[in-house]
Amino acid sequence: WDGVDGRAAVFPRGPKHGLQEETLRDLVGDGTITGRLLHVVSALDLRVWSPQLMFFFPESDPRFDLGQAYFTIDQGYRWLRDKLGVGLDHPISVRLHVGENGVSNAAFYHQNTIYLGTGDGETYKDMIRDPSILTHESVHALIDAYVGLPSEGEGGGFNEGFADLFTALILENPRMGEASYQKGPYRRTLENNLKAYRDFVPGVYQNGSIVGATFWDMKKDFGTEL
């Protein structure tokens, strides 16, 4: 079949906010967690297959992460399509459990593939179950498709800033890494007072936060729709 729906247990807003049964939309129907735009696999070579497209695994089972990743990323892409009329015209692969035994702090997009580890338990934990990390990396794929911004320098700052901004708009939450970052309540937030030139630093994340925060302030004045 093509364009059929499955079901999975996921954390819609992250592990802190509870488990729910949700729909995995537009699967290709071959028993895997593969959709028209998203193909989710594990670097651990886990077998995840259900002819009924029902993906219910215990939270302790790493197979749980595949349904979580598909649901969260698909929700973000649907928001972008419905609100802005933008979307991908080619599929994206999502490779989970990157690193030794799946453990790493890897979270990046490169050449139509999103790579994610589970977190090392010290800096990050359950990264794959953090909606902000999943959504942020998936927005990079859209930015790449439309404007091809680089990953470093000034362009890299804009790249990260826009990825944070659209993640915040989709999730209605300006805090990145809130569900997985272990060394504070969140990794960074668009509710900040950083200013261009005064607060520029080497790297792209803080400089990107200046970009994202500027638009987030505008959103508060003008509303999300505008």
N, C-alpha and C positions, 0 to 999 in steps of 0.2 A: 504494500500500500504506500501511498505518498500523502503527506500532509495529515497524518493522524495524530491524535493526542495520547499521551501516556500519563502515568501518575507516579509520584515519588514523595517520600518524606523528606522535607528540607527545613532549613531555618530561613524563613523569608527575610528576617531582619538581623540575622546572626544568632549564635548560640545563647546569648544573654536573654533573648526574647521568645524562646520557645519553639518547639517543633510543630510543623503543620503538614498536612497532606495537600499537595499542590499539583497543578496540571503542567506537564511538559508538552508544549504545543509544537505542532508541525514536525513531528518525527517522520523519518522516511519509512518506518514500519518494518524494518528488518530485524527487530528484536534488540538492537543496540541503542545507545543514547546518541543518536545521530539525527540531525535535522537538516533542513535545506541549507542553512547557513552555518551550523555549528556541528563539529565532530569532536566529541569529548572522549579522550582515552587516558589511560594511566601508564606512566613509565614503569610501573611494577608489573605490567602485563596481566592485569586482573581481568578475569572473564566476567563481563557484565552483559547478560543476555536474558531477555524475557519475551517470549512470543506474545504474551498478553500486554506487553509494554507497561508492566507494573514493577517499579523499582523501589522496593522497601527493604532497607538494610538497617541493622542496628547502628547507632552512632559510633560504636567502636570499630565498625567494619570500614576499611578505607574505600570500599565500593560506594559507600554513602556519598562520598565527595563528588562522584560523577553526576548524579542527579542534582546536587546542590549547584555545581558549576553551570550546568545547562540551564537550570531554572533562572538563576540570577542574571546571567549574561543575556539570555533571551528576553527577560523582562526589560532590561535596559535598552536593548535594540528596539523593542516594541514602543517604548516611550519615545525614543528619538524619531522613529518613523511616524508615530501618531502626532507628536507635537511639532516636529520640524520638517517632516517629509523627507528625511535623509535615511540612507541605509546602504548596506553593502550589496554589491552585485556579484560577489564571489564568496565561497565558503571560507570559514576560519577554523583552524584546528586548535583545540585546547588540550594541552599536555600537562597532566597533573602528576603530583608525587615526584617531582624532579629532585635529584640528589640521592645520596646514599640511603637506601631503604626509604626513599621518599622524603627524607628530612633535609630541608634547606630553607633559607629565607628568599629563595628565588621568586621573583614576580616581575615578569617583563614580557613585552611583545616584540616579535622579530619575524619579518617576512611571512605574514599570514598565520603565525602561530603564537599563541599565548602560553607561556611557561609558568608553572606555579609549584612551589614546594609547600610542605605542611607547616613550616616554621620550626625553628630549633628549640622552642620551648622557653628560651631565655629572652630573646628580643621579640619574637612573634610566636603565636600558638594558634593552630587551626586557621591558618591563612586562607585556605580554600573555602572556609565557611564564613568568611568576612565579606559581606556584600560590597563594601567600598573597594576592597582590593580587586575582586572579580570585575566589578563594573569599570573601575579605573583602567585596568589593562585592556578591557574590551573596547573602551572609547579610543584608546590609542590606535586600534585597528581602523576605526572610522576616520580619525584624523589623518592617518597615513594614506588612506584611500582617497581622501578629498584634497589634501594640501601637501602631503609628504614632508611634514616638518622633521628636522633632524632630531637626534637624541641629545645633542650637546650644544653648548654655547647659548646665544640669545634665542635661537629657534627652539632649542631644547627646553628653555624656560617657558616659552609660550606653549610648547607641546604638553609639558606637565601641568601648567596652569589651566589649560582648557580641559585636560583629562580630569583634573580635580573638580573644575566647575561643573561639567556635565554630570559627573558622578554625584555631586552635591544636589543638583537639580533633580536628577532621577530619584534619588533616595530621600530627598528633602532633609538632608543632614550634611552640614558643612564639615564634619569631622571625619578625616581619613584614618583608617586603621583602628577605629574605635572598638571593634569586636575582636581584634587579634593582637594588638600591640601590648607588650607586657611591661614596658618601662614608663608608663604614664597612661592617662585616660584616653589618649589618642596619639597618632603619629604627627599629625599636623591638622590645622583647621583654617578654613577660609574666613572665620571670624577673627581677624587679626588686624593689627595697626601697622603692618610693614609698609614701607614707602619706597618707591623707586629711587635709585641713586643713593639714598641714605642707608638702605638695608641690603643692597646687593652684596652677594658673597659668591665665591667660586662654587660651581655646581649648578644644578637646575631646579632643585625642589623648593628652596626658599624663594628664589627669584620667581619661580612659577606661582608660588603662593601669593605674591604681590599681584600678579595678573588675575588669578582666580578670585582673590578677595575684592578686587576692584569691581568685577562683574557681580559678585555676590552682594556687595553693598548696593549696586544698582537694582538688583532683583528685589531687595527689601523696599526700595522706594517705588519701583515701577510694577512689581508683581512678576510672577514666574512666566505668565503667558507672553508679556511684552519682552 
